[in-house]
């Protein structure tokens, strides 16, 4: 066993791509998603059209300038604003008509026209919510200044738990750790057995007195250590570089990560055992492990918003369970029902994969 583990460890050290996938790829992905990808809408270009300026319109418009979500641009006609939206220079229009101030003073309705570019549906919904927030704040302030009660039948008091700043980075970075560990565990191990067959070294292993399970274990241990090292690097970057809070225990995170790494390694070994060449093994690993982990794990796309059939398919994706664990540990803490249920599924999937691998692995040449 020591000889097999040492052999595989030397193979990893001599192969720059393994070190790159384990350590440089996590750094690159975390920097890319941490700084380059954001689900928040900030500095949204919005056109402000005021047909008849006055104190009332100025107080409302000032709310958009004070907001961190908008980059206001004053335009002098609705036609100019519509042209700017068609040319994608602005994403929304706030239009105060000439009778806005008169309607407001008379106590009647003073409508504000809001036009939003709906090409990006998610951004359009965020923009609508931001405009409504500015409008309600101005309405409350104006009612207090005029001494009129604000007639709103329901008062909503909002509390945002676990991510009070609503930073998408806090949501994306922990989920990205699951994708990174899938890449390290499945992508690297998907080629180890196929590589032995391609290079002709598998025949030398088959004539040795070692058993099949010892050959498999000799390949699992080095990649498990390598994967946990990549996980540790990702967690350190998440906490100290991106300032994502770790509210749960490091022990729970380590245990869940070890289970998921074993599952990912088992998936990679199963692919490598079934594939004939490294090229085929790598392509299959991307389709079966990486893409589902990216799309169907809840890392970016909400599983609850998917069709029912796709939601059932996500139960076959191990990253789904690990994303739920790691996001909960980072943002909410040690929520044990979530932890134990998802860890149980990961342990079950790892066991099933290893049983299949053992049954498909034999000490005989391929025909």
C-alpha positions in Angstrom: 0.0 0.0 0.0 2.8 2.4 0.9 4.4 1.7 -2.5 1.2 2.3 -4.4 0.4 5.5 -2.6 4.0 6.7 -3.1 3.8 5.8 -6.8 0.6 7.8 -7.3 1.9 10.7 -5.3 5.0 10.9 -7.5 2.7 10.8 -10.5 0.8 13.7 -9.2 3.9 15.7 -8.5 5.4 15.0 -11.9 2.1 16.0 -13.7 1.8 19.9 -13.6 -1.9 19.7 -14.7 -2.8 17.9 -11.5 -1.3 20.6 -9.3 -2.9 23.2 -11.6 -6.4 21.8 -11.3 -6.0 21.3 -7.5 -4.6 24.7 -6.6 -4.4 27.2 -9.4 -7.9 26.5 -10.9 -9.7 27.1 -7.5 -7.9 30.4 -7.2 -8.8 31.4 -10.7 -12.5 30.4 -10.3 -12.8 32.1 -6.9 -11.3 35.3 -8.2 -13.5 35.2 -11.4 -16.8 34.5 -9.5 -15.9 36.5 -6.4 -15.0 39.7 -8.3 -16.4 39.3 -11.8 -19.8 37.6 -11.3 -22.6 39.3 -9.3 -26.3 38.8 -9.1 -26.7 42.3 -7.5 -27.8 45.3 -9.6 -25.5 48.2 -8.8 -25.1 51.6 -10.6 -28.0 50.9 -12.9 -28.2 53.5 -15.6 -31.7 55.1 -15.4 -33.2 58.1 -17.3 -35.0 60.7 -15.3 -37.5 62.8 -17.4 -39.0 65.7 -15.6 -41.4 67.7 -17.8 -41.9 70.6 -15.3 -39.2 70.9 -12.6 -40.2 72.1 -9.2 -39.6 71.5 -5.4 -41.7 68.3 -5.4 -40.0 66.7 -8.4 -36.5 67.7 -7.1 -37.1 66.0 -3.8 -38.2 62.8 -5.5 -35.3 62.9 -8.0 -32.8 63.4 -5.2 -33.8 60.0 -3.9 -32.4 58.4 -7.0 -29.1 60.3 -6.7 -28.7 59.2 -3.0 -29.3 55.5 -3.9 -26.3 53.3 -4.4 -28.3 51.2 -6.9 -28.8 53.9 -9.6 -26.6 56.0 -11.9 -29.2 58.6 -12.9 -29.1 60.5 -16.2 -31.4 63.5 -16.7 -33.1 63.7 -20.1 -35.3 66.5 -21.4 -38.0 64.4 -23.2 -39.5 61.0 -23.1 -38.5 60.5 -26.8 -34.8 61.0 -25.9 -35.1 58.6 -23.0 -36.9 55.9 -25.1 -34.1 56.3 -27.7 -31.5 55.8 -25.0 -33.2 52.7 -23.8 -33.4 51.3 -27.4 -29.7 51.9 -27.7 -29.1 50.1 -24.3 -27.6 53.3 -22.8 -30.1 53.1 -19.9 -32.1 50.2 -18.4 -35.1 52.2 -17.1 -37.0 55.4 -17.3 -38.7 57.4 -14.6 -41.1 59.9 -16.2 -42.7 62.8 -14.2 -45.3 64.4 -16.3 -46.1 68.1 -16.3 -49.1 67.8 -14.0 -47.2 65.8 -11.3 -46.8 68.8 -8.9 -50.4 70.0 -9.4 -51.9 66.6 -8.8 -49.8 66.2 -5.7 -50.8 69.5 -4.2 -54.5 68.9 -4.9 -54.4 65.7 -3.0 -55.3 63.6 -6.0 -53.2 60.9 -7.7 -49.8 62.0 -8.9 -48.7 59.1 -11.2 -45.1 58.3 -11.9 -44.4 56.4 -15.1 -41.7 53.7 -14.8 -40.5 52.0 -17.9 -38.1 49.1 -17.5 -36.1 47.2 -20.1 -37.3 43.6 -19.8 -34.6 41.9 -21.9 -32.8 40.8 -18.7 -35.8 39.6 -16.7 -33.9 39.3 -13.4 -32.4 42.8 -13.7 -35.8 44.2 -14.6 -37.4 42.8 -11.4 -34.6 44.2 -9.3 -34.9 47.6 -10.9 -38.7 47.7 -10.3 -38.1 46.9 -6.6 -35.4 49.5 -6.3 -37.7 52.2 -7.9 -40.5 51.2 -5.6 -38.2 51.6 -2.6 -37.2 55.1 -3.6 -40.8 56.0 -4.3 -42.1 54.7 -0.9 -39.3 56.5 1.0 -40.1 59.8 -0.7 -43.8 59.3 -0.1 -43.3 58.7 3.6 -41.0 61.8 3.9 -43.4 64.0 1.9 -46.4 62.9 3.9 -44.6 63.8 7.1 -43.6 67.2 5.8 -47.2 68.0 4.6 -48.7 66.7 7.9 -50.8 64.2 6.0 -51.1 60.6 7.2 -49.8 58.0 4.7 -52.7 55.7 4.0 -51.1 52.3 3.5 -53.3 49.5 4.9 -50.4 47.1 5.5 -47.0 48.0 7.0 -44.3 45.5 6.1 -41.3 45.2 8.5 -38.6 43.4 6.7 -35.9 41.3 8.3 -33.2 39.6 6.2 -31.6 36.7 8.0 -28.2 35.1 7.4 -27.2 37.6 4.7 -28.3 41.0 5.9 -26.3 42.9 3.3 -27.9 40.8 0.5 -24.4 40.3 -1.1 -24.6 37.7 -3.9 -20.9 37.0 -3.2 -21.8 35.5 0.1 -24.1 33.1 -1.8 -21.9 32.3 -4.8 -18.5 31.7 -3.1 -19.6 28.9 -0.8 -21.5 27.2 -3.6 -18.5 27.6 -5.9 -16.5 25.4 -3.4 -18.7 22.5 -4.4 -18.0 23.0 -8.1 -14.2 23.3 -7.4 -14.2 20.1 -5.3 -16.1 18.3 -8.1 -13.5 19.4 -10.6 -10.6 18.3 -8.3 -12.2 15.0 -7.3 -13.9 13.8 -10.4 -11.8 15.4 -13.2 -8.5 14.2 -11.8 -9.5 10.7 -10.9 -11.5 10.2 -14.1 -8.2 9.7 -15.9 -6.1 7.8 -13.5 -7.1 4.2 -14.5 -7.5 5.1 -18.2 -4.0 6.6 -18.1 -2.6 3.3 -16.7 -4.2 1.4 -19.6 -3.0 3.9 -22.2 0.6 3.9 -21.0 0.7 0.1 -20.5 1.6 0.3 -16.8 -1.7 -1.4 -15.8 -0.3 -4.8 -16.9 2.7 -4.3 -14.6 0.3 -3.6 -11.7 -1.9 -6.7 -12.5 1.0 -9.1 -12.2 2.0 -7.8 -8.7 0.6 -9.6 -5.6 -1.5 -6.5 -4.7 -5.3 -6.9 -4.7 -7.7 -4.8 -6.7 -9.0 -3.0 -3.7 -5.4 -2.1 -2.7 -4.8 -0.7 -6.2 -8.0 1.4 -5.9 -7.2 2.6 -2.4 -3.7 3.5 -3.6 -5.2 5.8 -6.1 -7.9 7.2 -3.8 -5.7 8.4 -0.9 -3.4 10.8 -2.8 -6.2 12.4 -4.6 -8.3 12.7 -1.5 -5.4 14.6 0.3 -5.0 16.7 -2.8 -8.7 17.6 -3.0 -8.9 18.4 0.7 -5.9 20.7 0.2 -7.8 22.5 -2.6 -10.8 22.7 -0.3 -8.8 24.3 2.5 -7.3 26.9 0.1 -10.9 27.7 -1.1 -12.2 28.2 2.4 -9.3 30.4 3.4 -9.9 32.6 0.3 -13.6 32.7 1.0 -13.1 33.9 4.6 -10.1 36.2 4.3 -10.3 37.5 0.8 -14.0 37.7 0.1 -15.0 38.1 3.8 -17.7 35.5 3.6 -18.8 34.7 7.2 -18.2 31.2 8.5 -20.9 30.9 11.2 -20.8 27.1 11.5 -18.0 24.9 12.8 -14.9 24.0 10.9 -15.3 20.4 12.0 -18.7 20.1 10.4 -17.4 21.7 7.2 -14.4 19.3 7.1 -16.6 16.2 7.6 -19.1 17.2 4.9 -16.2 18.1 2.6 -14.5 14.7 3.1 -17.8 12.9 2.4 -18.3 14.9 -0.8 -14.7 14.5 -1.9 -15.1 10.7 -1.5 -18.2 10.8 -3.6 -16.6 12.9 -6.3 -13.5 10.6 -6.4 -15.8 7.6 -6.6 -17.6 9.2 -9.6 -14.2 9.9 -11.3 -12.9 6.4 -10.7 -16.1 4.8 -12.1 -15.8 6.9 -15.2 -12.1 6.1 -15.5 -12.7 2.4 -15.0 -15.4 2.3 -17.8 -13.6 4.6 -20.2 -11.0 3.4 -22.6 -8.9 6.5 -23.0 -8.1 9.7 -21.1 -9.7 11.9 -23.7 -13.0 10.0 -23.4 -12.8 9.9 -19.6 -12.2 13.7 -19.5 -15.2 14.5 -21.8 -17.5 12.2 -19.9 -16.4 13.7 -16.6 -17.3 17.2 -17.8 -20.7 16.2 -19.0 -21.6 13.9 -16.0 -20.0 15.7 -13.1 -19.0 19.3 -13.8 -22.0 20.6 -15.8 -24.6 19.1 -13.4 -22.7 20.5 -10.4 -22.7 23.9 -12.1 -26.3 24.0 -13.3 -28.4 21.6 -11.2 -26.9 21.9 -7.8 -28.5 25.2 -6.7 -25.2 26.9 -6.9 -26.5 29.6 -9.2 -30.0 28.6 -10.3 -32.7 28.1 -7.7 -33.8 24.4 -7.8 -37.3 25.4 -6.6 -37.8 27.5 -9.8 -37.0 24.5 -12.1 -39.7 22.2 -13.6 -40.7 19.3 -11.4 -39.0 16.8 -13.7 -35.7 18.6 -13.5 -36.1 18.9 -9.7 -36.2 15.1 -9.5 -33.1 14.9 -11.7 -31.2 17.1 -9.3 -31.5 14.5 -6.6 -29.0 12.4 -8.6 -26.4 15.2 -8.5 -24.2 14.9 -5.4 -23.2 18.6 -5.5 -26.8 19.5 -4.7 -26.4 18.1 -1.2 -23.0 19.6 -0.6 -24.1 23.0 -1.8 -27.0 22.9 0.7 -24.5 22.0 3.5 -21.8 24.5 2.7 -24.1 27.4 2.2 -25.9 26.6 5.4 -22.6 26.2 7.4 -21.2 29.5 6.0 -24.3 31.7 6.3 -26.6 30.2 8.9 -24.4 28.0 11.1 -24.6 24.4 12.2 -28.2 23.5 11.3 -28.0 19.8 12.1 -31.2 18.5 10.3 -29.8 19.9 7.0 -26.3 18.7 7.8 -27.2 15.1 8.7 -29.8 14.5 6.0 -27.5 15.8 3.2 -24.5 14.0 4.6 -26.5 10.8 4.7 -27.3 11.1 1.0 -23.7 11.8 0.2 -22.5 8.8 2.2 -25.1 6.6 0.5 -24.1 7.8 -3.0 -20.4 7.3 -2.2 -21.0 3.7 -1.0 -23.1 2.9 -4.1 -20.3 4.2 -6.4 -17.6 2.3 -4.6 -19.6 -1.0 -4.8 -20.1 -0.5 -8.5 -16.3 0.3 -9.0 -15.3 -2.8 -7.0 -17.6 -5.1 -9.1 -16.3 -3.6 -12.4 -12.6 -3.8 -11.4 -10.8 -7.1 -12.1 -7.2 -8.3 -12.3 -7.4 -9.3 -15.9 -6.5 -7.7 -19.2 -9.2 -6.0 -21.2 -10.3 -7.8 -24.4 
